[in-house]
Amino acid sequence: MIPSIPQSRYAKGIYGAYVTLFFVYLAAPLVVVGVFAFNDSLFPSMPWEGATLAWFFGDTAPYIGIFHDSALLRSIGTSAFVAVWVTLLSVTVGTCNAFLFERARFPGKNLLYMLAISPLVIPGVILGISILVFSNAIANGVEEAIGWDLDFLRPGLFLVIIGQFAFITTITTLVISARLRKFDITLEEAALNLGASRADAIRTVTIPYLKPALIGAAIVSFLMSFENFNTTLMLVGSDAPLTIAMFDRLKQGSTPALNALSLLLMVVSGGLALISVFAQRDRSSK
């Protein structure tokens, strides 16, 4: 809207400078992290000591690269395990929620919708603490009543998955609902008139239409789960996901290995974002 308003050359210059500074502010820290991933120094800071790939492939101390750092690799596997489960659950439940809120008519629908998206406005720390207290209360009550130790309700990967799923599902619900709202319901009705069952009509007509939203929601879910920190910190047990492992490593003293890992994460995240963009573009062009 701002460029469409008549402005003087001076105002346009200020606006252009603001936009430039805004993107520099966003990109500069990422560039610095990427550059120092190749610094031949034990510390991720100036001065520049020369270029090296040791923080990626080094296998002798103190230059232990990320591909030879068993602790970081294990944490990456843990984060991937959590992210896959969170993605599957969030997209599945988000799709069901989208059909519920866009197609169904029932009393209290608006109230239920507000409750469904309420995790968006709850701080991650509060959400994590609430889940932890609630699950521990159940585990303690069951143990006191019948002597069963429900270990999965103690801090660990199960609670991490549940905690992330609780708020990431709100994102997938909104993304898929926005796409479903644009769907022409007469296409389903045509399939029903041609003899398809309700399930077949949804599977062959509606779901293919929702494919870009499903892919986008899955990518967003995976990335949000992989980078989540606040909720995960409250619920994690002995198996630390990547964000927790990086936080613990920073407390002990950072090396450029974390810069190298951050650079790889940026590349992977950017690649997944491009896949999402191309998937939606290909679908919209058909």
Contacts in CASP RR format, 6 or more apart in sequence:
PFRMAT RR
TARGET T0000
AUTHOR 0000-0000-0000
METHOD contacts of the structure
MODEL  1
MIPSIPQSRYAKGIYGAYVTLFFVYLAAPLVVVGVFAFNDSLFPSMPWEG
ATLAWFFGDTAPYIGIFHDSALLRSIGTSAFVAVWVTLLSVTVGTCNAFL
FERARFPGKNLLYMLAISPLVIPGVILGISILVFSNAIANGVEEAIGWDL
DFLRPGLFLVIIGQFAFITTITTLVISARLRKFDITLEEAALNLGASRAD
AIRTVTIPYLKPALIGAAIVSFLMSFENFNTTLMLVGSDAPLTIAMFDRL
KQGSTPALNALSLLLMVVSGGLALISVFAQRDRSSK
2 15 0 8 1.000
3 15 0 8 1.000
7 15 0 8 1.000
30 266 0 8 1.000
33 259 0 8 1.000
33 262 0 8 1.000
33 263 0 8 1.000
33 266 0 8 1.000
34 259 0 8 1.000
34 262 0 8 1.000
34 263 0 8 1.000
34 266 0 8 1.000
36 44 0 8 1.000
36 45 0 8 1.000
36 256 0 8 1.000
36 259 0 8 1.000
37 55 0 8 1.000
37 56 0 8 1.000
37 256 0 8 1.000
37 259 0 8 1.000
37 260 0 8 1.000
37 262 0 8 1.000
37 263 0 8 1.000
38 50 0 8 1.000
38 51 0 8 1.000
38 52 0 8 1.000
38 53 0 8 1.000
38 55 0 8 1.000
38 256 0 8 1.000
38 260 0 8 1.000
39 48 0 8 1.000
39 49 0 8 1.000
39 50 0 8 1.000
39 51 0 8 1.000
39 52 0 8 1.000
39 55 0 8 1.000
39 256 0 8 1.000
39 259 0 8 1.000
40 49 0 8 1.000
40 50 0 8 1.000
40 51 0 8 1.000
40 52 0 8 1.000
40 54 0 8 1.000
41 47 0 8 1.000
41 48 0 8 1.000
41 49 0 8 1.000
41 50 0 8 1.000
41 256 0 8 1.000
42 62 0 8 1.000
42 255 0 8 1.000
42 256 0 8 1.000
43 254 0 8 1.000
43 255 0 8 1.000
43 256 0 8 1.000
44 254 0 8 1.000
44 255 0 8 1.000
44 256 0 8 1.000
44 258 0 8 1.000
44 259 0 8 1.000
52 63 0 8 1.000
54 63 0 8 1.000
54 65 0 8 1.000
55 63 0 8 1.000
55 65 0 8 1.000
55 66 0 8 1.000
55 255 0 8 1.000
55 256 0 8 1.000
55 257 0 8 1.000
55 259 0 8 1.000
55 260 0 8 1.000
56 65 0 8 1.000
56 66 0 8 1.000
56 67 0 8 1.000
56 260 0 8 1.000
57 65 0 8 1.000
57 67 0 8 1.000
57 68 0 8 1.000
58 64 0 8 1.000
58 65 0 8 1.000
58 67 0 8 1.000
58 68 0 8 1.000
59 65 0 8 1.000
59 68 0 8 1.000
62 255 0 8 1.000
64 257 0 8 1.000
65 257 0 8 1.000
65 260 0 8 1.000
66 72 0 8 1.000
66 73 0 8 1.000
66 257 0 8 1.000
66 260 0 8 1.000
66 261 0 8 1.000
66 264 0 8 1.000
67 73 0 8 1.000
69 257 0 8 1.000
71 245 0 8 1.000
72 242 0 8 1.000
72 245 0 8 1.000
72 246 0 8 1.000
72 249 0 8 1.000
72 257 0 8 1.000
72 261 0 8 1.000
75 240 0 8 1.000
75 241 0 8 1.000
75 242 0 8 1.000
75 244 0 8 1.000
75 245 0 8 1.000
75 246 0 8 1.000
76 242 0 8 1.000
77 242 0 8 1.000
78 157 0 8 1.000
78 239 0 8 1.000
78 240 0 8 1.000
78 241 0 8 1.000
78 242 0 8 1.000
79 225 0 8 1.000
79 226 0 8 1.000
79 241 0 8 1.000
79 242 0 8 1.000
79 243 0 8 1.000
80 226 0 8 1.000
81 157 0 8 1.000
82 157 0 8 1.000
82 160 0 8 1.000
82 161 0 8 1.000
82 164 0 8 1.000
82 225 0 8 1.000
82 241 0 8 1.000
83 221 0 8 1.000
83 222 0 8 1.000
83 225 0 8 1.000
83 226 0 8 1.000
84 222 0 8 1.000
85 161 0 8 1.000
86 161 0 8 1.000
86 164 0 8 1.000
86 165 0 8 1.000
86 168 0 8 1.000
86 221 0 8 1.000
86 222 0 8 1.000
86 225 0 8 1.000
87 218 0 8 1.000
87 221 0 8 1.000
87 222 0 8 1.000
87 225 0 8 1.000
89 161 0 8 1.000
89 165 0 8 1.000
89 169 0 8 1.000
90 165 0 8 1.000
90 168 0 8 1.000
90 169 0 8 1.000
90 171 0 8 1.000
90 172 0 8 1.000
90 217 0 8 1.000
90 221 0 8 1.000
91 172 0 8 1.000
91 176 0 8 1.000
91 214 0 8 1.000
91 217 0 8 1.000
91 218 0 8 1.000
91 221 0 8 1.000
93 165 0 8 1.000
93 169 0 8 1.000
93 172 0 8 1.000
93 173 0 8 1.000
94 169 0 8 1.000
94 172 0 8 1.000
94 173 0 8 1.000
94 176 0 8 1.000
94 217 0 8 1.000
95 172 0 8 1.000
95 176 0 8 1.000
95 210 0 8 1.000
95 214 0 8 1.000
97 116 0 8 1.000
97 169 0 8 1.000
97 173 0 8 1.000
97 176 0 8 1.000
97 177 0 8 1.000
98 173 0 8 1.000
98 176 0 8 1.000
98 177 0 8 1.000
98 179 0 8 1.000
98 180 0 8 1.000
99 180 0 8 1.000
101 109 0 8 1.000
101 113 0 8 1.000
101 116 0 8 1.000
101 173 0 8 1.000
101 177 0 8 1.000
102 177 0 8 1.000
102 180 0 8 1.000
102 181 0 8 1.000
116 170 0 8 1.000
116 173 0 8 1.000
117 170 0 8 1.000
117 173 0 8 1.000
117 174 0 8 1.000
118 170 0 8 1.000
119 127 0 8 1.000
119 166 0 8 1.000
119 167 0 8 1.000
119 169 0 8 1.000
119 170 0 8 1.000
120 167 0 8 1.000
120 170 0 8 1.000
120 171 0 8 1.000
122 167 0 8 1.000
123 230 0 8 1.000
124 167 0 8 1.000
124 230 0 8 1.000
124 231 0 8 1.000
124 234 0 8 1.000
125 230 0 8 1.000
125 231 0 8 1.000
125 233 0 8 1.000
125 234 0 8 1.000
127 163 0 8 1.000
127 166 0 8 1.000
127 167 0 8 1.000
127 231 0 8 1.000
128 163 0 8 1.000
128 230 0 8 1.000
128 231 0 8 1.000
128 234 0 8 1.000
128 235 0 8 1.000
129 234 0 8 1.000
131 159 0 8 1.000
131 162 0 8 1.000
131 163 0 8 1.000
131 166 0 8 1.000
131 231 0 8 1.000
131 234 0 8 1.000
131 235 0 8 1.000
132 155 0 8 1.000
132 159 0 8 1.000
132 234 0 8 1.000
132 235 0 8 1.000
135 153 0 8 1.000
135 154 0 8 1.000
135 159 0 8 1.000
135 162 0 8 1.000
136 153 0 8 1.000
136 154 0 8 1.000
138 150 0 8 1.000
138 153 0 8 1.000
139 149 0 8 1.000
139 150 0 8 1.000
139 151 0 8 1.000
139 153 0 8 1.000
139 154 0 8 1.000
142 148 0 8 1.000
142 150 0 8 1.000
143 149 0 8 1.000
143 150 0 8 1.000
152 158 0 8 1.000
152 159 0 8 1.000
153 159 0 8 1.000
154 237 0 8 1.000
155 235 0 8 1.000
155 236 0 8 1.000
155 237 0 8 1.000
156 235 0 8 1.000
156 236 0 8 1.000
156 237 0 8 1.000
156 238 0 8 1.000
156 239 0 8 1.000
157 237 0 8 1.000
157 239 0 8 1.000
159 235 0 8 1.000
160 231 0 8 1.000
160 232 0 8 1.000
160 235 0 8 1.000
160 236 0 8 1.000
160 237 0 8 1.000
160 241 0 8 1.000
162 235 0 8 1.000
163 231 0 8 1.000
163 235 0 8 1.000
164 224 0 8 1.000
164 225 0 8 1.000
164 228 0 8 1.000
164 231 0 8 1.000
164 232 0 8 1.000
167 231 0 8 1.000
168 220 0 8 1.000
168 221 0 8 1.000
168 224 0 8 1.000
168 225 0 8 1.000
171 217 0 8 1.000
171 220 0 8 1.000
171 221 0 8 1.000
171 224 0 8 1.000
172 217 0 8 1.000
172 218 0 8 1.000
172 220 0 8 1.000
172 221 0 8 1.000
175 213 0 8 1.000
175 216 0 8 1.000
175 217 0 8 1.000
175 220 0 8 1.000
176 210 0 8 1.000
176 213 0 8 1.000
176 214 0 8 1.000
176 217 0 8 1.000
178 213 0 8 1.000
179 209 0 8 1.000
179 210 0 8 1.000
179 212 0 8 1.000
179 213 0 8 1.000
180 206 0 8 1.000
180 210 0 8 1.000
180 213 0 8 1.000
183 206 0 8 1.000
183 209 0 8 1.000
183 210 0 8 1.000
187 205 0 8 1.000
187 206 0 8 1.000
187 209 0 8 1.000
188 201 0 8 1.000
188 202 0 8 1.000
188 205 0 8 1.000
188 206 0 8 1.000
191 200 0 8 1.000
191 201 0 8 1.000
191 204 0 8 1.000
191 205 0 8 1.000
192 198 0 8 1.000
192 201 0 8 1.000
196 204 0 8 1.000
207 214 0 8 1.000
211 279 0 8 1.000
211 283 0 8 1.000
212 279 0 8 1.000
212 280 0 8 1.000
212 283 0 8 1.000
212 284 0 8 1.000
215 275 0 8 1.000
215 276 0 8 1.000
215 279 0 8 1.000
215 280 0 8 1.000
216 276 0 8 1.000
216 279 0 8 1.000
216 280 0 8 1.000
219 272 0 8 1.000
219 273 0 8 1.000
219 275 0 8 1.000
219 276 0 8 1.000
220 276 0 8 1.000
222 272 0 8 1.000
223 269 0 8 1.000
223 272 0 8 1.000
226 242 0 8 1.000
226 243 0 8 1.000
226 265 0 8 1.000
227 243 0 8 1.000
227 265 0 8 1.000
228 243 0 8 1.000
229 243 0 8 1.000
229 244 0 8 1.000
229 247 0 8 1.000
232 241 0 8 1.000
232 243 0 8 1.000
232 244 0 8 1.000
233 244 0 8 1.000
233 247 0 8 1.000
236 244 0 8 1.000
240 248 0 8 1.000
246 258 0 8 1.000
246 261 0 8 1.000
249 258 0 8 1.000
250 258 0 8 1.000
END
